């Protein structure tokens, strides 16, 4: 399963993964039923599962990933946030996940604990996501973080990392990519990209970072363009105004605001057209896409079907 996933990721074929946000509750079953109903699993190469995004309480990412992977027989990229764990807990979580064949790990520093909906939450945050990448490097060599041998050794773990999709200084962005590649990231997933010129620049600096990396594994690393398809003007405006590291062109904002004035149906029609055109344009440039939709699997299905047709 993982070999097929990685071969597809490194091929010239269209590769699509879809993000799942676990519930604020004690069962994944309602979300699994929504995925079933949408039929999205038949169109994609794998899922990803978030880990308490925005420091809001959700079900365990690892346990959620186990349910998804067992249900749909698709690899799941499981997010692990540095915010909530020290290096002892990180290693313990990775070893347990490995036994359940959860082996695609997205290393994330995590949103600040101050954003949490839980009272007086404090982040652990021993270091940024490169600590988790370095732990994975050691585990893949059969030792723990203190270089003590592990018996039995873990099955191979495939580390992923993240990147902003926009910066005023792309050299700074390239340095961050390079740092993560040097720590062993096999792929970097960007925040949502809404502009083809932005995508071209990201692809360019990623290739430069690969060339400069000291890791042999970096030569086959991939960049995966994040996509957040939206059909409402308020969503585009929120992303543009409130989410750092993403740029939404003014043309899109203006078009969506005008469409919203003509009613919800027109707004959603225009939003879908914009989102599908962006998806088609970005995937034509580089056919590696990660869809984030706050569990709107029906929207993902329609979008992918539209682009593939």
JOUR-V204088 format. One line per field, one symbol per residue. ss: DSSP state (2 for helix, 1 for strand, 0 for the rest). phi: phi as a letter, one per 30 degrees, with the letter a starting at -180 (. if undefined). A space follows every 50 residues. Layout:
ss=???
phi=???
This chain:
ss=02222222200000111111000000002222222222022220011110 00222000002222222222220011111112220022222222222220 00011111000022200000000000002222222222220010000010 00000001111110000002222222222222000011111100022222 22222222222200022222011111100000222222222200000002 22222222220002222222222222222222222001111000002222 222222220
phi=.ddddddddcccddcbbbdbcdddlcadeedddddeddidddcbcacbbd bhdhhcdbdedddddedddddchbdbdcdbcdecbcdddddddddddddc icbcccdbdjdeddddccdhdbddhdadddddddddededcibddciddc bddddeccdcbbbdcaadcdddddddddeddddjddabcddecbbddddd ddddddddddddddcddddcdbccddbbdbbbddddddddcccdibbcee ededdddddddcjdddedddddddddddeddddddadbbbcbbhidddde ddddddddd
